[in-house]
Amino acid sequence: MVLSILAALAEPTRLGAVRLLADGGEHCVCELMAHLNATQSRMSRHMAVLRNAGLVRDRRDAQWVRYRLDPDLSPEIRAVLDAVLAVDSEDMGKAA
């Protein structure tokens, strides 16, 4: 489980989406697209990876799909997620 979560977070667009969702709110694909400079199809594919990894939940609202971090993450998975999010994105680029 942890490996699939880390693999999902290893892609910069998905990590960026999780960073945006970490504010605790719901965000539609159009918001994520605008912040992350991604097309709708690309953003939807990335969100499917995060959903399949168990990190996010989606909710259909008319023609929109809204995403949020899964509020039922286990404490262990939440700790992993918090540790990943605590790393500054500039520092991650230096490690590569």
ABEGO torsion letter per residue (X at the ends): XAAAAAAAAABAAAAAAAAAAAAGBBBBAAAAAAAAGBBAAAAAAAAAAAAAAGABBBBBBEABBBBBBBAABBAAAAAAAAAAAABBAAAAAAAX
